Amino acid sequence: MTYLDTSAFLAILNPSDRNHQSAITAWSELGKRQDHLVISNYVMIEAIVLLHARFGTQAAERYLGDILPVVEVVWADVKSHLAAVTAMLAHPGTGGPSLVDCMSFEVIRERRITDVFTYDRHFDGRGFDIIG
């Protein structure tokens, strides 16, 4: 099972991203392995919003039509949402993990996921096997 972060989607769908080639390779490998791919609904929303804002409707449509159908979306409940908010607020100031990242950490913990496809530094040093 592999958790997918928004940064991976942005790298896959943006040819000018510095991680684009490694993201394409990693995405292809995950497909070959037929790995079970997981995201939170927070990542789903963040990816749609960022892709649409930065690259337009076509990028958002590609995400919705080509990528989203092959992942399991884990929908946040009140308990996991409050845990994510608490975790985010535990990092005072700026530069800490976002609410979306903290929700990701909750889903990863709850599902006992070890592999994470990300280019986000907030996932470093948390005991995950980083893909990307």
Rosetta constraint file for C-alpha pairs under 8 A:
AtomPair CA 1 CA 35 HARMONIC 5.80 0.50
AtomPair CA 1 CA 36 HARMONIC 4.67 0.50
AtomPair CA 1 CA 37 HARMONIC 5.92 0.50
AtomPair CA 1 CA 38 HARMONIC 7.24 0.50
AtomPair CA 1 CA 113 HARMONIC 6.18 0.50
AtomPair CA 1 CA 114 HARMONIC 7.58 0.50
AtomPair CA 1 CA 115 HARMONIC 6.80 0.50
AtomPair CA 2 CA 35 HARMONIC 6.79 0.50
AtomPair CA 2 CA 36 HARMONIC 6.23 0.50
AtomPair CA 2 CA 37 HARMONIC 5.03 0.50
AtomPair CA 2 CA 38 HARMONIC 6.10 0.50
AtomPair CA 2 CA 113 HARMONIC 6.52 0.50
AtomPair CA 2 CA 114 HARMONIC 7.11 0.50
AtomPair CA 2 CA 115 HARMONIC 4.80 0.50
AtomPair CA 2 CA 116 HARMONIC 5.47 0.50
AtomPair CA 2 CA 117 HARMONIC 6.92 0.50
AtomPair CA 3 CA 37 HARMONIC 5.91 0.50
AtomPair CA 3 CA 38 HARMONIC 4.75 0.50
AtomPair CA 3 CA 39 HARMONIC 5.79 0.50
AtomPair CA 3 CA 108 HARMONIC 7.02 0.50
AtomPair CA 3 CA 113 HARMONIC 6.92 0.50
AtomPair CA 3 CA 115 HARMONIC 6.28 0.50
AtomPair CA 3 CA 116 HARMONIC 4.68 0.50
AtomPair CA 3 CA 117 HARMONIC 6.15 0.50
AtomPair CA 4 CA 8 HARMONIC 6.63 0.50
AtomPair CA 4 CA 9 HARMONIC 7.80 0.50
AtomPair CA 4 CA 37 HARMONIC 6.85 0.50
AtomPair CA 4 CA 38 HARMONIC 6.14 0.50
AtomPair CA 4 CA 39 HARMONIC 5.56 0.50
AtomPair CA 4 CA 116 HARMONIC 5.93 0.50
AtomPair CA 4 CA 117 HARMONIC 4.93 0.50
AtomPair CA 4 CA 118 HARMONIC 6.50 0.50
AtomPair CA 5 CA 9 HARMONIC 7.01 0.50
AtomPair CA 5 CA 39 HARMONIC 7.08 0.50
AtomPair CA 5 CA 43 HARMONIC 6.55 0.50
AtomPair CA 5 CA 104 HARMONIC 7.79 0.50
AtomPair CA 5 CA 116 HARMONIC 7.32 0.50
AtomPair CA 5 CA 117 HARMONIC 6.11 0.50
AtomPair CA 5 CA 118 HARMONIC 5.15 0.50
AtomPair CA 5 CA 119 HARMONIC 7.90 0.50
AtomPair CA 5 CA 120 HARMONIC 7.85 0.50
AtomPair CA 6 CA 10 HARMONIC 6.28 0.50
AtomPair CA 6 CA 43 HARMONIC 5.73 0.50
AtomPair CA 6 CA 44 HARMONIC 7.70 0.50
AtomPair CA 6 CA 46 HARMONIC 6.93 0.50
AtomPair CA 6 CA 47 HARMONIC 5.44 0.50
AtomPair CA 6 CA 118 HARMONIC 7.36 0.50
AtomPair CA 7 CA 11 HARMONIC 6.18 0.50
AtomPair CA 7 CA 118 HARMONIC 5.66 0.50
AtomPair CA 7 CA 119 HARMONIC 5.52 0.50
AtomPair CA 7 CA 120 HARMONIC 6.21 0.50
AtomPair CA 8 CA 12 HARMONIC 6.14 0.50
AtomPair CA 8 CA 23 HARMONIC 6.41 0.50
AtomPair CA 8 CA 117 HARMONIC 6.16 0.50
AtomPair CA 8 CA 118 HARMONIC 5.03 0.50
AtomPair CA 8 CA 119 HARMONIC 6.23 0.50
AtomPair CA 8 CA 132 HARMONIC 7.59 0.50
AtomPair CA 9 CA 13 HARMONIC 6.17 0.50
AtomPair CA 9 CA 47 HARMONIC 7.00 0.50
AtomPair CA 9 CA 63 HARMONIC 7.96 0.50
AtomPair CA 10 CA 14 HARMONIC 5.90 0.50
AtomPair CA 10 CA 17 HARMONIC 7.73 0.50
AtomPair CA 10 CA 47 HARMONIC 7.35 0.50
AtomPair CA 10 CA 51 HARMONIC 7.02 0.50
AtomPair CA 11 CA 15 HARMONIC 7.39 0.50
AtomPair CA 11 CA 17 HARMONIC 5.51 0.50
AtomPair CA 11 CA 18 HARMONIC 7.56 0.50
AtomPair CA 11 CA 19 HARMONIC 5.59 0.50
AtomPair CA 11 CA 20 HARMONIC 4.69 0.50
AtomPair CA 11 CA 23 HARMONIC 5.90 0.50
AtomPair CA 11 CA 24 HARMONIC 8.00 0.50
AtomPair CA 12 CA 19 HARMONIC 7.98 0.50
AtomPair CA 12 CA 20 HARMONIC 5.46 0.50
AtomPair CA 12 CA 21 HARMONIC 7.83 0.50
AtomPair CA 12 CA 23 HARMONIC 5.28 0.50
AtomPair CA 12 CA 24 HARMONIC 5.60 0.50
AtomPair CA 12 CA 27 HARMONIC 7.72 0.50
AtomPair CA 13 CA 20 HARMONIC 7.59 0.50
AtomPair CA 13 CA 59 HARMONIC 6.94 0.50
AtomPair CA 13 CA 63 HARMONIC 7.95 0.50
AtomPair CA 14 CA 20 HARMONIC 6.52 0.50
AtomPair CA 15 CA 20 HARMONIC 5.72 0.50
AtomPair CA 16 CA 20 HARMONIC 6.91 0.50
AtomPair CA 19 CA 23 HARMONIC 5.93 0.50
AtomPair CA 19 CA 119 HARMONIC 7.86 0.50
AtomPair CA 19 CA 132 HARMONIC 7.90 0.50
AtomPair CA 20 CA 24 HARMONIC 6.13 0.50
AtomPair CA 21 CA 25 HARMONIC 6.25 0.50
AtomPair CA 22 CA 26 HARMONIC 6.05 0.50
AtomPair CA 22 CA 132 HARMONIC 6.13 0.50
AtomPair CA 23 CA 27 HARMONIC 5.94 0.50
AtomPair CA 23 CA 132 HARMONIC 5.94 0.50
AtomPair CA 24 CA 28 HARMONIC 6.10 0.50
AtomPair CA 25 CA 29 HARMONIC 6.22 0.50
AtomPair CA 26 CA 30 HARMONIC 6.19 0.50
AtomPair CA 26 CA 131 HARMONIC 6.95 0.50
AtomPair CA 26 CA 132 HARMONIC 6.19 0.50
AtomPair CA 27 CA 31 HARMONIC 6.26 0.50
AtomPair CA 28 CA 32 HARMONIC 6.26 0.50
AtomPair CA 29 CA 33 HARMONIC 6.19 0.50
AtomPair CA 30 CA 34 HARMONIC 6.06 0.50
AtomPair CA 30 CA 35 HARMONIC 5.66 0.50
AtomPair CA 31 CA 35 HARMONIC 6.67 0.50
AtomPair CA 36 CA 71 HARMONIC 7.27 0.50
AtomPair CA 36 CA 72 HARMONIC 7.75 0.50
AtomPair CA 37 CA 70 HARMONIC 7.23 0.50
AtomPair CA 37 CA 71 HARMONIC 4.87 0.50
AtomPair CA 37 CA 72 HARMONIC 6.10 0.50
AtomPair CA 38 CA 71 HARMONIC 5.47 0.50
AtomPair CA 38 CA 72 HARMONIC 4.77 0.50
AtomPair CA 38 CA 73 HARMONIC 6.03 0.50
AtomPair CA 38 CA 74 HARMONIC 7.12 0.50
AtomPair CA 39 CA 43 HARMONIC 6.16 0.50
AtomPair CA 39 CA 44 HARMONIC 6.88 0.50
AtomPair CA 39 CA 71 HARMONIC 6.90 0.50
AtomPair CA 39 CA 72 HARMONIC 6.28 0.50
AtomPair CA 39 CA 73 HARMONIC 5.08 0.50
AtomPair CA 39 CA 74 HARMONIC 6.13 0.50
AtomPair CA 39 CA 104 HARMONIC 7.50 0.50
AtomPair CA 40 CA 44 HARMONIC 6.42 0.50
AtomPair CA 40 CA 73 HARMONIC 5.33 0.50
AtomPair CA 40 CA 74 HARMONIC 4.65 0.50
AtomPair CA 40 CA 75 HARMONIC 5.94 0.50
AtomPair CA 40 CA 76 HARMONIC 7.07 0.50
AtomPair CA 40 CA 103 HARMONIC 7.26 0.50
AtomPair CA 40 CA 104 HARMONIC 6.35 0.50
AtomPair CA 40 CA 107 HARMONIC 6.92 0.50
AtomPair CA 41 CA 45 HARMONIC 6.16 0.50
AtomPair CA 41 CA 73 HARMONIC 5.78 0.50
AtomPair CA 41 CA 74 HARMONIC 5.96 0.50
AtomPair CA 41 CA 75 HARMONIC 5.17 0.50
AtomPair CA 41 CA 76 HARMONIC 6.78 0.50
AtomPair CA 42 CA 46 HARMONIC 6.06 0.50
AtomPair CA 42 CA 76 HARMONIC 7.89 0.50
AtomPair CA 42 CA 100 HARMONIC 5.61 0.50
AtomPair CA 42 CA 103 HARMONIC 7.21 0.50
AtomPair CA 42 CA 104 HARMONIC 7.99 0.50
AtomPair CA 43 CA 47 HARMONIC 5.90 0.50
AtomPair CA 43 CA 100 HARMONIC 6.31 0.50
AtomPair CA 43 CA 104 HARMONIC 7.67 0.50
AtomPair CA 44 CA 48 HARMONIC 6.30 0.50
AtomPair CA 44 CA 68 HARMONIC 7.96 0.50
AtomPair CA 44 CA 73 HARMONIC 7.55 0.50
AtomPair CA 45 CA 49 HARMONIC 6.14 0.50
AtomPair CA 46 CA 50 HARMONIC 6.06 0.50
AtomPair CA 46 CA 100 HARMONIC 7.73 0.50
AtomPair CA 47 CA 51 HARMONIC 5.87 0.50
AtomPair CA 48 CA 52 HARMONIC 6.00 0.50
AtomPair CA 48 CA 60 HARMONIC 5.57 0.50
AtomPair CA 48 CA 63 HARMONIC 7.32 0.50
AtomPair CA 48 CA 64 HARMONIC 7.77 0.50
AtomPair CA 49 CA 53 HARMONIC 6.04 0.50
AtomPair CA 49 CA 60 HARMONIC 7.88 0.50
AtomPair CA 50 CA 54 HARMONIC 5.85 0.50
AtomPair CA 50 CA 55 HARMONIC 8.00 0.50
AtomPair CA 51 CA 55 HARMONIC 5.44 0.50
AtomPair CA 51 CA 56 HARMONIC 6.60 0.50
AtomPair CA 51 CA 57 HARMONIC 7.92 0.50
AtomPair CA 51 CA 59 HARMONIC 5.85 0.50
AtomPair CA 51 CA 60 HARMONIC 5.40 0.50
AtomPair CA 52 CA 56 HARMONIC 4.39 0.50
AtomPair CA 52 CA 57 HARMONIC 5.34 0.50
AtomPair CA 52 CA 58 HARMONIC 7.78 0.50
AtomPair CA 52 CA 59 HARMONIC 6.40 0.50
AtomPair CA 52 CA 60 HARMONIC 5.13 0.50
AtomPair CA 55 CA 59 HARMONIC 5.86 0.50
AtomPair CA 55 CA 60 HARMONIC 7.85 0.50
AtomPair CA 56 CA 60 HARMONIC 6.70 0.50
AtomPair CA 57 CA 61 HARMONIC 6.01 0.50
AtomPair CA 58 CA 62 HARMONIC 6.11 0.50
AtomPair CA 59 CA 63 HARMONIC 6.28 0.50
AtomPair CA 60 CA 64 HARMONIC 6.16 0.50
AtomPair CA 61 CA 65 HARMONIC 5.81 0.50
AtomPair CA 62 CA 66 HARMONIC 5.44 0.50
AtomPair CA 62 CA 67 HARMONIC 7.15 0.50
AtomPair CA 63 CA 67 HARMONIC 4.99 0.50
AtomPair CA 63 CA 68 HARMONIC 6.07 0.50
AtomPair CA 64 CA 68 HARMONIC 5.17 0.50
AtomPair CA 64 CA 69 HARMONIC 7.27 0.50
AtomPair CA 65 CA 69 HARMONIC 6.67 0.50
AtomPair CA 66 CA 70 HARMONIC 7.66 0.50
AtomPair CA 67 CA 71 HARMONIC 7.11 0.50
AtomPair CA 74 CA 107 HARMONIC 7.45 0.50
AtomPair CA 76 CA 80 HARMONIC 6.00 0.50
AtomPair CA 76 CA 81 HARMONIC 6.05 0.50
AtomPair CA 76 CA 103 HARMONIC 7.90 0.50
AtomPair CA 77 CA 81 HARMONIC 6.09 0.50
AtomPair CA 78 CA 82 HARMONIC 6.09 0.50
AtomPair CA 79 CA 83 HARMONIC 6.23 0.50
AtomPair CA 80 CA 84 HARMONIC 6.11 0.50
AtomPair CA 80 CA 103 HARMONIC 7.07 0.50
AtomPair CA 80 CA 106 HARMONIC 6.48 0.50
AtomPair CA 80 CA 107 HARMONIC 7.99 0.50
AtomPair CA 81 CA 85 HARMONIC 6.22 0.50
AtomPair CA 81 CA 103 HARMONIC 6.74 0.50
AtomPair CA 82 CA 86 HARMONIC 6.09 0.50
AtomPair CA 83 CA 87 HARMONIC 6.14 0.50
AtomPair CA 83 CA 103 HARMONIC 7.88 0.50
AtomPair CA 83 CA 106 HARMONIC 7.46 0.50
AtomPair CA 84 CA 88 HARMONIC 6.13 0.50
AtomPair CA 84 CA 99 HARMONIC 6.23 0.50
AtomPair CA 84 CA 102 HARMONIC 4.80 0.50
AtomPair CA 84 CA 103 HARMONIC 4.93 0.50
AtomPair CA 84 CA 105 HARMONIC 7.91 0.50
AtomPair CA 84 CA 106 HARMONIC 6.66 0.50
AtomPair CA 85 CA 89 HARMONIC 6.16 0.50
AtomPair CA 85 CA 99 HARMONIC 6.20 0.50
AtomPair CA 85 CA 102 HARMONIC 7.33 0.50
AtomPair CA 86 CA 90 HARMONIC 6.21 0.50
AtomPair CA 87 CA 91 HARMONIC 7.25 0.50
AtomPair CA 87 CA 102 HARMONIC 6.26 0.50
AtomPair CA 88 CA 96 HARMONIC 7.33 0.50
AtomPair CA 88 CA 97 HARMONIC 6.29 0.50
AtomPair CA 88 CA 98 HARMONIC 6.26 0.50
AtomPair CA 88 CA 99 HARMONIC 5.74 0.50
AtomPair CA 88 CA 102 HARMONIC 6.12 0.50
AtomPair CA 91 CA 96 HARMONIC 5.66 0.50
AtomPair CA 91 CA 97 HARMONIC 7.63 0.50
AtomPair CA 92 CA 96 HARMONIC 7.55 0.50
AtomPair CA 96 CA 122 HARMONIC 7.34 0.50
AtomPair CA 97 CA 101 HARMONIC 5.59 0.50
AtomPair CA 97 CA 102 HARMONIC 6.38 0.50
AtomPair CA 97 CA 122 HARMONIC 5.73 0.50
AtomPair CA 98 CA 102 HARMONIC 6.21 0.50
AtomPair CA 99 CA 103 HARMONIC 6.12 0.50
AtomPair CA 100 CA 104 HARMONIC 6.17 0.50
AtomPair CA 101 CA 105 HARMONIC 6.28 0.50
AtomPair CA 101 CA 122 HARMONIC 7.50 0.50
AtomPair CA 102 CA 106 HARMONIC 6.36 0.50
AtomPair CA 103 CA 107 HARMONIC 6.33 0.50
AtomPair CA 104 CA 108 HARMONIC 6.05 0.50
AtomPair CA 105 CA 109 HARMONIC 6.03 0.50
AtomPair CA 106 CA 110 HARMONIC 6.02 0.50
AtomPair CA 107 CA 111 HARMONIC 5.94 0.50
AtomPair CA 108 CA 112 HARMONIC 5.71 0.50
AtomPair CA 108 CA 113 HARMONIC 4.96 0.50
AtomPair CA 108 CA 114 HARMONIC 7.41 0.50
AtomPair CA 109 CA 113 HARMONIC 6.61 0.50
AtomPair CA 114 CA 127 HARMONIC 7.67 0.50
AtomPair CA 114 CA 128 HARMONIC 5.11 0.50
AtomPair CA 114 CA 129 HARMONIC 5.83 0.50
AtomPair CA 115 CA 128 HARMONIC 5.86 0.50
AtomPair CA 115 CA 129 HARMONIC 4.73 0.50
AtomPair CA 115 CA 130 HARMONIC 6.01 0.50
AtomPair CA 115 CA 131 HARMONIC 6.85 0.50
AtomPair CA 116 CA 128 HARMONIC 6.42 0.50
AtomPair CA 116 CA 129 HARMONIC 6.14 0.50
AtomPair CA 116 CA 130 HARMONIC 5.06 0.50
AtomPair CA 116 CA 131 HARMONIC 5.81 0.50
AtomPair CA 117 CA 130 HARMONIC 5.92 0.50
AtomPair CA 117 CA 131 HARMONIC 4.48 0.50
AtomPair CA 117 CA 132 HARMONIC 5.74 0.50
AtomPair CA 118 CA 123 HARMONIC 7.58 0.50
AtomPair CA 118 CA 130 HARMONIC 6.68 0.50
AtomPair CA 118 CA 131 HARMONIC 6.39 0.50
AtomPair CA 118 CA 132 HARMONIC 5.94 0.50
AtomPair CA 119 CA 132 HARMONIC 6.35 0.50
AtomPair CA 120 CA 124 HARMONIC 7.71 0.50
AtomPair CA 123 CA 128 HARMONIC 7.42 0.50
AtomPair CA 123 CA 130 HARMONIC 8.00 0.50
AtomPair CA 124 CA 128 HARMONIC 7.50 0.50
AtomPair CA 124 CA 130 HARMONIC 7.78 0.50
